[in-house]
Amino acid sequence: MEFGTYTFADVVPAPGESLAAASQRRLQQLLEEIEIADRVGLDVFGVGEHHRADYAVSAPAVALAAGAARTERIRLTSAVTVLSSDDPVRVFQDFAELDLLSGGRAEIMAGRGSFTESFPLFGHDLDDYDELFAEKLDLLLALRGQERVTWTGLHREALVDQPVYPRPVQQPLPVWVAVGGNPRSVIRAGALGLPLAIAIIGGQPVRFAPLAQLHRHAAEEAGHDPSTLAVSINAHGLVADDDATAVRTFAGPYREMMAKLGRERGWPPMTSEQYQAALAPEGHLLVGSPETVAAKILHHHRHFDHDRFLMQSSLGSMPHAAVLRSTELLGTAVARLVDDGLITATASAGPAAP
């Protein structure tokens, strides 16, 4: 299994600190997070796209390019690129350039976005939410598939034998589809032969397992080999040296962040009982010692059979030192424990039936 972390580069100004100064500080911390993730052997680092004051990154490829200059082997992905409101030509060019700078380590994780600020910002109608994503994903795949592109759609000017440069190192440039639970997007990813990232930020993870099955079924129906299409689970969590430290450190920043989102979206505040339920083996939060987090990943693997796990620890006001320590433990301890557990499970299962 591949392991990694991702972040939205949350900005929380200190008392008396300007938004610009806080954003600059947060981006410096982001680079430190990418560096340590590479150093401890994690496979992937992801950066999300947002267009709000409380997040520092609106152009993931720019931040990832800075990270590429400081790293050697880790893969660098958006998490996510809000493709519905972006121009696929610029997305492809940005990530092709990142791929060249990084020596073939770029990925695009394309999603429809959980926030809507980018739609009016770039002149799009929210009523076209799903249609925009489907059409722009089609163009993005055409761009990565051929050097000269002829394409026609409803929401962008047509391209007629148009050359698009630069071309990436990787052929093809990896494109994932990220979903929060929308079955249509899952089916689309499988039918197109694309890997799937499932963001689980609430509820019981086992309820999301049918999405992985739906993805594989759609791929098979479309003539793709499901075993070649990876599935990633992206989730909130924190690894610390012991369970008590992890639970205590994670609680305040996480509940503050969820309360803030709740005020925007009409959710009630998270209760202590709900937080404890989310920490339970059946819950969606992966918070604890390396042993606790590894056990939960293995529990999820029995339902999803996933190939990649990405953890989001830098939430809201989470202490930077705690995020760095979590990243270190994820790479040096959790990954090993999970790999050992998967090997043991495979050995226990014995040879497949003839």
C-alpha positions in Angstrom: 0.0 0.0 0.0 1.1 3.6 -0.7 1.0 6.1 2.1 0.9 9.9 2.1 -0.5 13.1 3.5 -2.4 16.0 2.1 -3.3 19.4 3.3 -5.5 22.5 2.4 -2.8 24.7 4.0 -5.3 26.2 6.5 -4.5 29.8 7.6 -5.1 30.8 11.2 -3.6 34.2 11.9 -2.0 34.7 15.3 -3.3 37.6 17.4 -2.1 40.8 15.7 -0.8 38.9 12.6 -2.0 40.1 9.2 -3.6 37.6 6.8 -0.6 38.0 4.4 1.9 37.3 7.1 -0.1 34.3 8.3 -0.4 33.0 4.7 3.4 33.4 4.2 4.1 31.5 7.4 1.7 28.8 6.5 3.3 28.3 3.1 6.7 28.0 4.7 5.3 25.3 7.0 3.8 23.6 4.0 7.2 23.2 2.4 8.6 21.8 5.7 5.7 19.2 5.6 6.6 18.2 2.1 10.2 17.9 2.9 9.7 15.6 6.0 7.2 13.5 4.1 9.8 12.8 1.5 12.5 12.3 4.0 10.6 9.6 6.0 9.7 7.7 2.9 6.0 8.6 2.3 4.9 8.0 -1.3 2.6 10.9 -1.9 2.0 14.5 -0.8 -1.2 16.3 -1.8 -2.2 20.0 -1.8 -5.8 21.2 -2.1 -7.2 24.1 -4.1 -9.4 26.7 -2.4 -10.3 30.4 -3.0 -11.0 31.6 0.5 -9.1 33.6 3.1 -8.8 30.6 5.4 -6.7 28.6 3.0 -3.3 29.6 1.5 -3.3 27.7 -1.8 -5.4 28.6 -4.8 -2.9 27.1 -7.3 -1.6 23.7 -6.1 0.9 23.3 -8.9 2.8 26.4 -7.7 3.1 25.1 -4.2 4.0 21.6 -5.4 6.6 23.0 -7.7 8.3 24.6 -4.7 8.1 21.3 -3.0 9.6 19.5 -6.0 12.7 21.6 -5.7 13.2 20.4 -2.1 12.4 16.7 -2.5 13.7 13.7 -4.4 11.2 10.9 -4.6 7.8 11.7 -3.3 4.9 12.0 -5.7 3.2 15.4 -5.8 -0.5 15.7 -6.4 -3.4 18.2 -6.2 -6.0 17.2 -3.6 -8.0 18.3 -5.3 -8.0 20.4 -8.5 -11.5 21.9 -8.8 -11.7 21.0 -12.5 -15.3 22.1 -12.9 -14.3 25.8 -12.6 -10.8 25.6 -14.2 -9.5 25.5 -17.7 -8.3 22.0 -18.5 -5.7 23.3 -20.9 -4.0 25.3 -18.1 -4.4 22.5 -15.6 -2.7 20.1 -18.0 0.1 22.6 -18.8 0.7 23.4 -15.1 1.0 19.8 -14.1 3.0 18.8 -17.2 5.5 21.5 -16.1 5.4 20.2 -12.6 6.1 16.7 -13.9 9.1 18.0 -15.8 10.5 19.9 -12.8 10.0 17.0 -10.5 11.4 14.3 -12.8 8.1 12.5 -13.4 6.4 12.8 -10.0 3.3 14.9 -10.7 -0.3 13.7 -10.4 -3.7 15.4 -10.9 -6.5 14.6 -8.5 -9.6 16.0 -10.2 -12.7 16.7 -8.3 -15.9 18.8 -8.4 -15.0 20.6 -5.2 -16.8 20.8 -1.8 -16.7 24.7 -1.8 -18.4 26.8 -4.4 -16.4 30.1 -4.4 -14.5 29.2 -7.6 -17.6 29.1 -9.7 -18.6 32.8 -9.6 -14.9 33.7 -9.4 -14.3 32.2 -12.8 -17.7 32.9 -14.3 -19.4 29.6 -14.1 -23.0 28.7 -13.1 -23.5 26.3 -10.3 -26.5 24.8 -12.1 -23.9 23.3 -14.5 -22.0 21.7 -11.7 -21.9 18.1 -12.9 -22.0 18.9 -16.6 -18.9 21.1 -16.3 -16.9 18.4 -14.5 -17.8 15.7 -17.1 -17.0 17.9 -20.0 -13.7 19.3 -18.6 -12.5 15.8 -17.6 -13.1 14.7 -21.1 -10.9 17.5 -22.4 -8.2 16.9 -19.8 -8.0 13.3 -20.9 -7.8 14.3 -24.5 -5.0 16.7 -23.7 -2.9 14.1 -21.9 -3.6 11.6 -24.7 -2.3 13.4 -27.7 -0.1 16.3 -28.6 -2.5 17.9 -31.1 -6.1 18.1 -29.9 -9.4 18.6 -31.7 -12.2 18.9 -29.3 -15.7 20.5 -29.0 -17.8 21.1 -25.9 -20.5 23.4 -24.5 -18.6 25.4 -21.9 -15.3 26.2 -23.7 -14.2 27.3 -27.1 -13.4 24.4 -29.4 -9.9 23.2 -30.2 -9.0 22.4 -33.8 -5.8 20.5 -34.3 -4.3 22.6 -31.5 -0.8 21.6 -30.2 -0.5 21.8 -26.4 2.8 22.1 -24.6 4.8 21.2 -22.6 4.5 17.5 -22.6 5.1 15.6 -19.4 7.7 13.0 -18.5 5.0 10.5 -17.6 3.0 9.0 -20.4 0.2 9.3 -19.5 0.3 11.9 -16.8 -1.7 10.3 -13.9 -5.2 11.6 -13.4 -7.3 10.5 -10.4 -11.0 11.2 -9.8 -11.7 12.3 -6.3 -15.2 11.8 -4.8 -16.9 12.5 -1.5 -19.7 10.0 -2.1 -21.3 10.8 -5.5 -22.0 7.5 -7.3 -22.1 9.2 -10.8 -18.5 10.4 -10.4 -17.5 6.9 -9.2 -19.1 5.3 -12.2 -17.5 7.9 -14.5 -14.0 7.1 -13.1 -14.4 3.4 -13.5 -15.8 3.7 -17.1 -12.9 6.0 -18.1 -10.4 3.6 -16.6 -9.2 6.2 -14.0 -8.1 5.5 -10.4 -10.5 6.7 -7.6 -9.9 8.7 -4.4 -12.6 8.5 -1.8 -12.6 11.2 0.8 -14.2 10.0 4.0 -14.7 13.0 6.3 -17.7 11.8 8.3 -19.9 8.7 9.1 -18.9 5.1 9.2 -16.3 4.3 6.5 -17.8 0.9 5.9 -20.8 2.7 4.3 -18.5 4.0 1.6 -17.2 0.5 0.7 -19.9 0.0 -2.0 -18.3 3.0 -3.9 -15.1 1.0 -4.4 -17.1 -2.0 -5.6 -19.1 0.3 -7.9 -15.9 1.7 -9.3 -14.5 -1.8 -10.1 -17.8 -2.9 -11.6 -18.0 0.1 -13.9 -14.4 -0.4 -15.0 -15.1 -4.0 -15.8 -18.3 -3.2 -17.7 -16.3 -0.7 -19.8 -13.6 -3.2 -20.7 -11.0 -2.1 -18.2 -9.1 -4.4 -15.9 -10.2 -3.4 -12.3 -7.1 -4.7 -10.8 -5.0 -2.0 -12.6 -7.1 0.9 -11.2 -6.0 2.0 -7.8 -8.3 3.2 -5.0 -7.2 5.7 -2.4 -8.9 6.4 0.9 -8.3 10.1 2.0 -9.2 10.8 5.7 -8.7 13.0 8.7 -6.3 11.8 11.3 -3.2 12.3 13.5 -0.5 10.0 14.6 1.3 10.6 17.9 3.5 8.6 20.2 0.5 7.4 22.2 -3.3 7.4 22.0 -3.9 9.9 24.7 -1.5 12.5 23.2 -3.1 12.1 19.7 -6.7 12.3 20.9 -5.9 15.4 23.1 -4.0 17.2 20.4 -6.4 16.5 17.6 -9.6 17.3 19.5 -9.5 21.1 19.7 -8.4 22.0 16.2 -10.6 19.4 14.6 -13.8 20.3 16.5 -13.1 24.0 15.9 -12.8 23.4 12.1 -15.9 21.3 12.0 -17.9 23.9 14.0 -16.8 26.6 11.6 -17.9 24.6 8.6 -21.1 23.7 10.4 -21.9 27.4 10.8 -21.6 27.9 7.1 -23.6 24.8 6.1 -26.1 24.5 8.9 -24.6 21.6 10.8 -24.9 21.5 14.6 -21.7 21.6 16.6 -19.9 18.2 17.1 -20.6 16.8 20.6 -18.1 15.0 22.7 -20.0 11.8 22.2 -19.8 12.2 18.4 -16.1 12.9 18.6 -15.6 9.7 20.6 -17.7 7.7 18.1 -15.5 9.0 15.3 -12.5 7.8 17.1 -13.9 4.3 17.6 -12.8 1.4 15.4 -15.9 1.9 13.2 -15.5 5.7 13.0 -13.9 7.8 10.3 -11.1 9.5 12.3 -7.6 7.8 12.3 -6.2 9.3 15.5 -3.8 7.5 17.9 -0.5 5.7 18.3 1.0 4.1 15.2 -0.4 0.8 16.4 -4.0 2.2 16.7 -3.9 4.0 13.4 -2.4 1.0 11.6 -5.1 -1.3 13.0 -7.8 1.0 11.7 -6.2 1.2 8.2 -6.1 -2.6 8.1 -9.8 -2.7 9.3 -10.7 -0.4 6.4 -8.7 -2.4 4.0 -10.8 -5.5 4.6 -13.8 -3.5 3.3 -12.1 -1.4 0.5 -9.1 -3.4 -0.6 -7.5 0.0 -1.3 -4.1 0.7 -2.7 -3.3 4.1 -1.1 -4.0 5.9 2.1 -3.7 9.7 2.5 -4.0 11.4 5.9 -5.0 15.0 6.4 -3.5 16.2 9.8 -2.9 19.9 9.3 -6.4 21.0 10.0 -7.2 24.5 11.2 -5.0 25.5 14.2 -3.3 22.1 14.5 0.2 22.7 16.0 2.8 22.5 13.2 5.1 20.4 15.4 2.3 17.8 15.9 1.8 17.7 12.1 5.5 17.0 11.5 5.6 14.3 14.2 2.5 12.7 12.7 4.0 12.7 9.3 7.2 11.2 10.6 5.3 8.4 12.4 3.1 7.7 9.4 6.1 7.1 7.3 8.4 5.3 9.7 6.0 3.3 11.8 2.4 3.1 10.5 3.4 2.2 7.0 5.5 -0.7 8.3 2.8 -2.0 10.6 0.2 -1.9 7.8 2.5 -3.7 5.4 3.3 -6.4 7.9 -0.4 -6.8 8.6 -1.2 -7.1 4.9 1.5 -9.7 4.5 0.2 -11.7 7.5 -3.4 -11.5 6.2 -2.3 -12.7 2.7 -0.4 -15.6 4.2 -3.3 -16.6 6.5 -5.7 -16.6 3.5 -3.6 -19.2 1.8 -3.4 -19.9 -2.0 -6.3 -18.9 -4.1 -8.8 -21.7 -5.1 -8.1 -23.2 -8.5 
